[in-house]
Amino acid sequence: MVRLLTVLLVVLWLSAPAGVRAQGKIFNGYLDENTPSMEYPFYLSAGDSVLLLTTATDGDLDTVLSLVDPSGKLVAENDDRRADTLDSALGYTATESGRYTAVVSRYPYSNTSGHFTLEITIGDLSILEMLEDFTRISLSGPVRIRDTEHFRIHYTLEGRDATTEAFVNALALSAEEIWRIQIDRMGWQPPPSDGSRGGDGRYDIYLADLYGSGESALGYTSPETLIGDNPETPNVFEKAATSFIVLENDFDVPSSETATYISLMRTTMSHEFNHAIQFGYDVDDLRWYYEATATWMETAALVKDEDATTYVESVFTFPEICFGTQANDGDGLIVYGEWLFIQALVDQYGDDVVIRLWENIAAYDGFDALEQTLAKYGDTIENIMASYHIQNLVRRYDLAPLFGETVWRENTIDDVGRWTYTGRGVQELAANYYDVSLAPGRYYAGLTNDNGLLDLWAVGVRGTEADAFQLGRGGTIDTSGYDHFYLVVFNPHYDDPSRGCKYYDYSIDIAHAKSEPVAVYRTWNAAHFEPLR
């Protein structure tokens, strides 16, 4: 689907005549909140190629460049042409004659504005060779090539980006191992081919000085050209894109005592290659889908090298932040820590659920993809998310001994009366946790002052087992016989997290009770449980 188009500029000309390699035109425009996009129609004959380039000339404009064919179908799209720029670039070869439309819009998840230029160059297939100059990185020395069965590694031994042959050898072996695990063993589909870009049809990896040049990333995967349907996935129609990977040239960075530079390279490669696979399904959906899945893949593919457990602290420290947030709430790493949710899905439904989710991400937008996936298992987002927050409380994960954290304790309830949060409340699909330190016995626990919007759960831990109780608006609990007892306030509401998250208010009423307690809803393995700190 093409984003909202508000301005139409008619720019028609014939394609390049025989014997002329290319012809180009440059146009100027301005985008802001009132004018979020502009259209530039032009004519292509079947077989013509077009190269489109946007350049922001002032302001903080972040452009997105799209190409629409004569039938109105989106056939190519690019956000950032490289990791170091917000400008856009794409190339396309026409399969039919007619009027095509270049659409320049601003990135929808940020409020940027400014002037830009759009350069449209039409010619034969050779003009697309220039696309690499705009979309791929330039290394600091003579480029060397190392080919494996599925990958082409671009590197240099000179200048800032210099690496070593030993490191390239290690990367070549690891890349093929990761391909075998994720594609051959786990059943993911290969990323779409970029044709001859980078020299041939192998998947391209570039080694560059990312960390030493001030970047905090150890690697990134850059989507390049939207191709629509991925021929590697014949049963799924998606908004797929070709891509390439850039990795740190030597991984000579501060690390933990157990993480060697080879280990960091391997887990980064596993993470980034999963992004390449993801872009073969859909290149533009909720960010948490991408980062949570790729981080989970670190634990699923190369568990001895994983770095995923370092992100758990973000989720456990800020459980009240809305799930999938794209804002700067918390510490900005929550979407990586949400690999725990992907693991929770796998624990409930098996490894295949993750691929099923991505097939639905290709077909549906936002949380609709998760809804469709869970519906096949007779489940709902509200139910699985409540379960996920309880799983975090009891730390029911095989890797929990590596976490070093428990979920944040919002407050301690040590008397009857009305209790509330110490922070700001609870956002969408998030939770607050309360330690119940009352004398053993029966109590009523119920929500109030929340407009009937939230749900209440109780969890009692005894030895290596934890009983979960679904209280809904409220119910009777019996704390007798448990080593630890907790209340969990859960917000079952959800929306596109890019639209912002809001805090919900509530209070909890605690009173002595004589009625029968609520029955156990589910018993969890609590072998890795630790009392909330």
Secondary structure, DSSP 4 states (H G I P E B T S, - for coil): -PPP---B-----PPPPTT--EEEEEEEEEESSS--EEEEEEEE-TT-EEEEEEEE-STT--EEEEEE-TTS-EEEEES-SSTT-S--EEEEE-SS-EEEEEEEEE-TTS---EEEEEEEEEESGGGGGGHHHHHS---SS--EEEE-SSEEEEE-SSSTT---HHHHHHHHHHHHHHHIIIIIIT-PPPPPP-TTGGGSSSEEEEEE--TTTT---SEEEEEEEEEES-TT-TT---BEEEEEEEEESS--S---TT--HHHHHHHHHHHHHHHHHHHTTBSSS-HHHHHHHHHHHHHHH-GGG--GGGGHHHHHH-TTSPTT--SS-TTS-HHHHTHHHHHHHHHHH-THHHHHHHHHHHHS-THHHHHHHHHTTT--HHHHHHHHHHHHHHT--TTGGGT---PPEEEEE-SSEEE--SSS-B-TT-EEEEEE---SSEEEEEEESSTT--EEEEEEEETTEEEEEEEETEEEEE-TT-SEEEEEEE------GGG----B--EEEEEE--SPPPPP-EEEE-TT-----
